[in-house]
Amino acid sequence: MKKKLNVGNKGLACVMATVLAVMAFSTPVEASTGNIDASVVADSLVIAKQVEAEGIVLLKNEENTLPLQTDRGINVFGCAAVDPYYGSSGSGSIKSDTMVGFYDALSAAGITYNESLYQTYSTWYANNGNHKEMPASDIDFAQASEYSDTAVVMIGRSGSEGDDLELSELQLTSEEHTLIETVATTFCNVIVLFNTANIMEMGFLDAYDSIKAAAMIWTPGEVGMESVGQMLAGKVNPSGKLQDTVAYQVADHPSTENFGDYQYADKKANFVEYEEGIYVGYRYFETFGKDVQYPFGYGLSYTDFVWKDIQFQKNGSTCAVTVTVENCGQMAGKDVVEVYISAPYTNAVEKSAIQLVTYVKTDLLEPGATSTYTTSFDLWDCSSYDAAVEQAYILDAGTYTVHVATDVQNSVQDFTFDLGEKMVKKNDEVSGAEIKNLFSDAFTSNMTVLSRSNPAETYPTSPVNEVCPVDISDMDAAVAPEVEENEKIPTVGAIYDETIMLQDVADDSSLEDKFLDQLTLDEMINLICNCGYKTPGVDRLGIPKTNDNDGPASVKGAGGLMYQDSGVAWPAGVSLACTWNDELAYEHGIRCGVEAKSIGTNVWYAPTANIHRNPKGGRNFEYFSEDPIVCGRMASAIVRGAQSQNLTVTVKHLVLNEQEKNRWGILTWADEQTIREIYLKPFEIAIKDGGAKGVMSAYSRLGKTWCGGNNVLLKDLLRTEWGYQDYVVSDFSVHGLYGSYMNPLQATYAQNDANLTGIYAVQFISMKKDMKQEYKNNPVAFGKAMRACVRDIIHMKMSSTAFQTTITTPDSIHIEGETGKVKGKAVKNAGFTEKATGASQGYVLCNLSKKGNLVTWTFEAPEAGIYDLTMALASTNLVGKDVALNKQVNMQVNGKDVDVSDIEILGSGMLKYNQFATYGPLQVELVEGTNRITWNVIGYSVPNVDFLELYKSAEEL
């Protein structure tokens, strides 16, 4: 059975005028889970609940107010509790018909609440809605105080692609102020929950003695509220740590001075200046001694941990910290060991007083349990970029302090080591290429950059009547690179006696150039330009099309903005970041890959590796952190998980895409050190450590040049210095709809391989004309550029599930329903009387729970060869358990014994009663025509079988 839910309104009811169609991309786009295998959803929901459970950050818990005593009721205040924010808008939008509400989560956790108060809120909200706060004067506080002395107040906010938050949205409204004050003066025990993806101003938490507890629950996706309820009831022990600093005021962040809407006085061009330099988040607050409410890395638990036997070892450039963690409290829980370093500062190159270098999350430790953990880092992870002298990464001579800490301000033990002389890294460790300054054009003399040595005179200021510092009349022009005088035009449209297919290239890479020679000019243009939520195929050459879609919070199916299917609605990226759990992020990536297979998505526009430059960032919900190490490691883990399922990722948005205001074509200015150390670092980690094979370029300009058409960024840095040789796609292309911006010629020369043209029906005439004219004018240069882009595109396709599907038999051999024979008789739901959740037909293929049962499946195979066999199984054990098939069945294929000992579950979880999970693959050899698979039951607790599926093995092909 497939999980079928209603499809939400996508905001595009018909073919719209061009401008309206473009605008629709930046308005909320609702997802709706449609045709996706229910067993896939069920497994993903397990991980989604864990993400939320480990991502909750307990900020305050005086007098052990939490967990709640479930035998005492609570009063719940705040309209966000009636209608929580489950996600945000734009590419990170989510929707599901199975959203778990806050009140349902309370009930499921055994927490009773004031139903009269709930009815008051529900009635008011039904008539007013739109996330307005109900006036405190409409609440019967006498009745509520008589019901209980404990109150929960939920504050809700959302974010959105295409728009940033106003300062007022990060502060309490007047209605909320009144509500908080009234609740805090009426009840003895007040708990505040922040249902938001952006860090708000929280000074009010300290203004009332009765506010004894507070927690960040973020935007929890479709089932995350279950974890919130369990956290309140003490069934989940919060282990999240802040991925951002909670400042007392948004204005305390130096980036606030330059975050917003600025246009040059003499040009119609918007711009943003990163004058705070490297001092983002805690790097600023800890370096300059500015007080904060809650520091980076902070988070409480319901239990207590003691760290012992802390050791530090340095072997060359490799450093390792080992910590023994003991749970000395009364509840099972997880802890996070954070490691920071303080480097010597000489006034020559800017350095934060402290910076994160590594971390490790513990296992779930029972009370009294002890476990030892080691986490390592490379000394170069704490290097600085010296743009003025070395044009390289440096480690200054002097004393370095390693802080083994619970958060950035609280070290448990420090270690020191000395470097006798300065070290310089002049060549990239992966590519071997020379490191040198690349981004001088992205810096302008209009700017000052915050300096640790002179903060008073370098502190950022808001631009006033600034004039454009450069000539921007040619900023969207495509400039052909120089070519050798006698260099030949790359071959186009070659015809051979026998066509070389893409499968031939997969078998023999030496055929690649001859294969590319066959492509016509029109085919190459189509492959490069017609890539809005898909990439086109070329059937005659065996190049498959791909289905591509957003987004970070929910894998979406084919159809772009009009898609019908999507996967699980996940908690926001900030929640995942607060888990500080790389393994969990990896599992999240796996689940997204499995979901994508189920709904036919081949390329996933995610994860997002931009930085929380400021709390007002409209897309902070899908970005991870203010810290590049956290961002990079989260993105890297997701990439590894997703790509393990052959889902192509596009880590986005490269680079300096930290504000949504004026995002289309905004001129972005920053110095080389800031660009490299803060904003490029997460992408570098995702590519070098995560092995990302896809990148999405940003809307922003690096200096005056659009990132998607920036040779320095995409060629000199990405492909040459970092050694990246894979796929690059633009963000949603507005070329032709927003002037000459996002010029596809410029993109092609920069080896931005594909243009995400979501409105290609409108754009293709001019784009195709321009591409052909450029080829006519510069056949060698543009021919080479197109060929390089197409090469990356076919490499992406060959590694994707789209290509894997094309190299298998046209249709899988799918066995289900009543084709199974148990002891010679066709069976339907044999011995299994309940409809199995996730069963493809609502009943099982056969029941094998009895020793001595024999089942034979007879089917036809179109051709002989090695096939990958997968199967959906559900345990007959009421408790649910893992099944070791080799101890339960003997399997034969066409009379030959087959070893089933290595078959594994695909994804995560365990085999459960009445809930199917997919196992495999197991390689079996079939003959052309009739085949038989036989299972002979030799043990007990063997599963029910829902279906068998066989695909021609890609390894054999």
VENHU-V109391 format. One record per backbone hydrogen bond with DSSP energy under -0.5 kcal/mol. CO is the residue of the C=O (numbers start at 1). NH is the residue of the N-H. If there is no record, write none. Layout:
BEGIN
co->(CO | CO)
nh->(NH | NH)
END
This chain:
BEGIN
co->(1 | 2 | 3 | 3 | 9 | 17 | 18 | 19 | 20 | 21 | 22 | 22 | 23 | 24 | 28 | 33 | 34 | 36 | 37 | 37 | 38 | 39 | 40 | 41 | 42 | 43 | 44 | 45 | 46 | 47 | 48 | 49 | 50 | 51 | 52 | 53 | 56 | 56 | 57 | 57 | 58 | 60 | 61 | 62 | 68 | 69 | 74 | 75 | 75 | 77 | 78 | 78 | 79 | 81 | 84 | 86 | 88 | 89 | 89 | 90 | 92 | 95 | 96 | 99 | 101 | 102 | 103 | 104 | 105 | 106 | 107 | 110 | 112 | 113 | 114 | 115 | 116 | 117 | 118 | 119 | 120 | 121 | 122 | 123 | 124 | 124 | 125 | 129 | 135 | 136 | 139 | 140 | 141 | 142 | 143 | 144 | 149 | 149 | 150 | 151 | 152 | 153 | 153 | 154 | 155 | 159 | 160 | 163 | 166 | 166 | 167 | 168 | 170 | 173 | 174 | 175 | 176 | 177 | 178 | 179 | 180 | 181 | 182 | 183 | 183 | 188 | 189 | 190 | 190 | 191 | 192 | 193 | 193 | 194 | 194 | 194 | 195 | 198 | 200 | 202 | 203 | 204 | 204 | 208 | 210 | 210 | 212 | 213 | 214 | 214 | 215 | 215 | 216 | 218 | 219 | 220 | 222 | 223 | 223 | 224 | 224 | 225 | 226 | 227 | 228 | 229 | 230 | 230 | 230 | 231 | 232 | 232 | 236 | 242 | 243 | 245 | 246 | 246 | 249 | 250 | 253 | 254 | 255 | 256 | 258 | 260 | 262 | 267 | 269 | 270 | 272 | 273 | 274 | 275 | 276 | 278 | 280 | 281 | 281 | 282 | 283 | 284 | 285 | 285 | 294 | 295 | 296 | 298 | 300 | 304 | 304 | 306 | 308 | 311 | 313 | 315 | 317 | 317 | 318 | 319 | 320 | 321 | 322 | 323 | 323 | 324 | 324 | 325 | 326 | 326 | 327 | 333 | 335 | 336 | 337 | 338 | 339 | 339 | 340 | 341 | 341 | 342 | 355 | 358 | 360 | 363 | 364 | 365 | 366 | 369 | 371 | 373 | 375 | 377 | 378 | 379 | 380 | 384 | 384 | 385 | 386 | 386 | 392 | 393 | 394 | 395 | 398 | 400 | 400 | 401 | 401 | 402 | 402 | 403 | 403 | 404 | 404 | 405 | 407 | 409 | 410 | 410 | 413 | 415 | 417 | 418 | 419 | 423 | 424 | 425 | 426 | 428 | 433 | 439 | 440 | 442 | 444 | 451 | 454 | 455 | 466 | 470 | 472 | 474 | 477 | 478 | 484 | 499 | 501 | 501 | 502 | 503 | 504 | 508 | 509 | 511 | 512 | 513 | 514 | 515 | 516 | 517 | 519 | 520 | 521 | 522 | 523 | 524 | 525 | 526 | 528 | 529 | 531 | 533 | 535 | 538 | 538 | 539 | 541 | 542 | 543 | 546 | 546 | 547 | 547 | 549 | 550 | 551 | 553 | 555 | 558 | 559 | 560 | 565 | 568 | 569 | 572 | 572 | 573 | 574 | 576 | 576 | 576 | 577 | 578 | 580 | 581 | 582 | 583 | 584 | 585 | 586 | 587 | 588 | 589 | 590 | 591 | 592 | 593 | 594 | 595 | 596 | 596 | 597 | 599 | 602 | 603 | 603 | 604 | 604 | 606 | 607 | 610 | 611 | 614 | 616 | 617 | 618 | 619 | 619 | 621 | 621 | 625 | 627 | 628 | 629 | 630 | 631 | 632 | 633 | 634 | 635 | 636 | 637 | 638 | 639 | 640 | 642 | 642 | 643 | 646 | 646 | 648 | 651 | 652 | 653 | 654 | 660 | 663 | 663 | 666 | 667 | 668 | 669 | 671 | 672 | 673 | 674 | 674 | 675 | 678 | 680 | 680 | 681 | 682 | 683 | 684 | 685 | 685 | 686 | 687 | 693 | 694 | 695 | 696 | 698 | 699 | 700 | 701 | 701 | 702 | 702 | 703 | 704 | 705 | 706 | 707 | 709 | 710 | 711 | 711 | 712 | 713 | 714 | 715 | 716 | 717 | 718 | 721 | 727 | 728 | 729 | 731 | 734 | 734 | 738 | 739 | 739 | 743 | 744 | 745 | 746 | 747 | 748 | 751 | 754 | 754 | 755 | 755 | 756 | 756 | 757 | 757 | 759 | 759 | 760 | 763 | 764 | 765 | 766 | 767 | 768 | 769 | 770 | 771 | 772 | 773 | 774 | 778 | 778 | 779 | 780 | 781 | 782 | 783 | 784 | 785 | 786 | 787 | 788 | 789 | 790 | 791 | 792 | 793 | 794 | 795 | 796 | 797 | 797 | 800 | 801 | 802 | 803 | 805 | 812 | 813 | 813 | 814 | 815 | 816 | 817 | 820 | 821 | 821 | 822 | 825 | 829 | 836 | 837 | 839 | 843 | 844 | 846 | 849 | 850 | 853 | 854 | 855 | 856 | 856 | 857 | 859 | 861 | 865 | 866 | 867 | 867 | 868 | 868 | 869 | 870 | 871 | 871 | 872 | 872 | 873 | 874 | 875 | 882 | 883 | 884 | 885 | 885 | 888 | 888 | 890 | 891 | 892 | 892 | 893 | 896 | 898 | 900 | 904 | 905 | 911 | 912 | 912 | 914 | 915 | 917 | 918 | 919 | 922 | 924 | 924 | 926 | 929 | 931 | 932 | 933 | 934 | 935 | 935 | 936 | 937 | 943 | 944 | 945 | 945 | 946 | 947 | 948 | 949 | 950 | 951 | 953)
nh->(38 | 4 | 5 | 36 | 30 | 21 | 22 | 23 | 24 | 25 | 25 | 26 | 26 | 27 | 30 | 5 | 36 | 3 | 40 | 41 | 42 | 43 | 44 | 45 | 46 | 47 | 48 | 49 | 50 | 51 | 52 | 53 | 54 | 55 | 56 | 239 | 58 | 240 | 59 | 216 | 300 | 214 | 64 | 65 | 70 | 72 | 114 | 77 | 152 | 154 | 81 | 82 | 83 | 102 | 86 | 221 | 94 | 92 | 161 | 93 | 88 | 33 | 99 | 101 | 105 | 106 | 107 | 108 | 109 | 111 | 110 | 112 | 74 | 115 | 118 | 119 | 120 | 121 | 122 | 123 | 124 | 125 | 126 | 127 | 127 | 128 | 129 | 132 | 138 | 139 | 141 | 144 | 145 | 146 | 147 | 148 | 188 | 189 | 75 | 191 | 77 | 155 | 193 | 80 | 195 | 89 | 163 | 160 | 169 | 170 | 170 | 171 | 201 | 177 | 178 | 179 | 180 | 181 | 182 | 183 | 184 | 185 | 186 | 186 | 187 | 190 | 151 | 212 | 213 | 153 | 215 | 155 | 195 | 196 | 217 | 218 | 157 | 200 | 202 | 205 | 206 | 207 | 208 | 211 | 190 | 212 | 62 | 192 | 59 | 60 | 194 | 217 | 57 | 220 | 572 | 224 | 100 | 226 | 227 | 227 | 228 | 229 | 230 | 231 | 232 | 233 | 234 | 235 | 236 | 234 | 67 | 68 | 238 | 297 | 626 | 247 | 293 | 294 | 252 | 253 | 256 | 257 | 258 | 259 | 260 | 262 | 271 | 269 | 264 | 667 | 669 | 275 | 277 | 450 | 279 | 280 | 283 | 284 | 285 | 286 | 287 | 288 | 289 | 290 | 246 | 298 | 408 | 242 | 58 | 328 | 329 | 326 | 324 | 322 | 320 | 318 | 319 | 379 | 315 | 377 | 313 | 375 | 311 | 325 | 373 | 308 | 326 | 371 | 306 | 328 | 368 | 365 | 362 | 338 | 360 | 405 | 357 | 358 | 403 | 343 | 355 | 401 | 341 | 339 | 337 | 365 | 366 | 333 | 369 | 327 | 325 | 323 | 321 | 319 | 381 | 382 | 383 | 386 | 394 | 387 | 391 | 392 | 386 | 425 | 384 | 423 | 419 | 402 | 417 | 342 | 403 | 404 | 415 | 340 | 405 | 412 | 413 | 338 | 410 | 411 | 406 | 407 | 404 | 402 | 400 | 420 | 398 | 395 | 426 | 393 | 435 | 432 | 428 | 442 | 443 | 670 | 447 | 454 | 458 | 459 | 265 | 472 | 475 | 477 | 479 | 480 | 487 | 501 | 504 | 505 | 506 | 507 | 508 | 511 | 512 | 515 | 516 | 517 | 518 | 518 | 519 | 494 | 493 | 524 | 525 | 526 | 527 | 528 | 529 | 530 | 755 | 531 | 533 | 548 | 546 | 541 | 543 | 542 | 502 | 544 | 538 | 535 | 548 | 602 | 603 | 605 | 556 | 554 | 570 | 567 | 564 | 562 | 563 | 557 | 570 | 222 | 575 | 576 | 577 | 578 | 579 | 580 | 581 | 580 | 241 | 582 | 585 | 586 | 587 | 588 | 589 | 590 | 591 | 592 | 593 | 594 | 595 | 596 | 597 | 598 | 599 | 600 | 601 | 600 | 558 | 648 | 549 | 605 | 606 | 650 | 650 | 652 | 624 | 613 | 617 | 165 | 620 | 160 | 622 | 623 | 573 | 574 | 612 | 631 | 632 | 633 | 634 | 635 | 636 | 637 | 638 | 639 | 640 | 641 | 642 | 643 | 644 | 645 | 647 | 646 | 648 | 801 | 604 | 696 | 609 | 655 | 698 | 663 | 665 | 666 | 701 | 272 | 703 | 274 | 675 | 676 | 677 | 678 | 679 | 680 | 682 | 683 | 684 | 685 | 686 | 687 | 688 | 689 | 690 | 692 | 691 | 727 | 651 | 729 | 654 | 708 | 665 | 707 | 668 | 703 | 704 | 705 | 668 | 706 | 702 | 709 | 710 | 711 | 714 | 715 | 716 | 717 | 718 | 719 | 720 | 721 | 722 | 724 | 431 | 695 | 754 | 697 | 756 | 737 | 738 | 741 | 736 | 738 | 747 | 748 | 749 | 750 | 752 | 751 | 753 | 730 | 756 | 531 | 757 | 733 | 758 | 532 | 760 | 762 | 763 | 764 | 767 | 768 | 769 | 770 | 771 | 772 | 773 | 774 | 775 | 776 | 777 | 778 | 782 | 783 | 783 | 784 | 785 | 786 | 787 | 788 | 789 | 790 | 791 | 792 | 793 | 794 | 795 | 796 | 797 | 798 | 799 | 800 | 800 | 803 | 804 | 805 | 806 | 807 | 808 | 814 | 815 | 950 | 816 | 948 | 819 | 820 | 827 | 823 | 856 | 825 | 822 | 832 | 839 | 916 | 842 | 841 | 829 | 945 | 941 | 853 | 937 | 823 | 935 | 821 | 858 | 933 | 931 | 929 | 926 | 953 | 869 | 924 | 870 | 951 | 922 | 949 | 873 | 919 | 946 | 947 | 917 | 944 | 914 | 884 | 885 | 887 | 888 | 889 | 938 | 939 | 936 | 898 | 894 | 934 | 896 | 893 | 891 | 903 | 920 | 907 | 881 | 875 | 915 | 837 | 912 | 873 | 906 | 871 | 869 | 867 | 926 | 865 | 861 | 859 | 894 | 857 | 892 | 855 | 937 | 890 | 852 | 848 | 874 | 845 | 846 | 817 | 872 | 815 | 870 | 813 | 868 | 957)
END
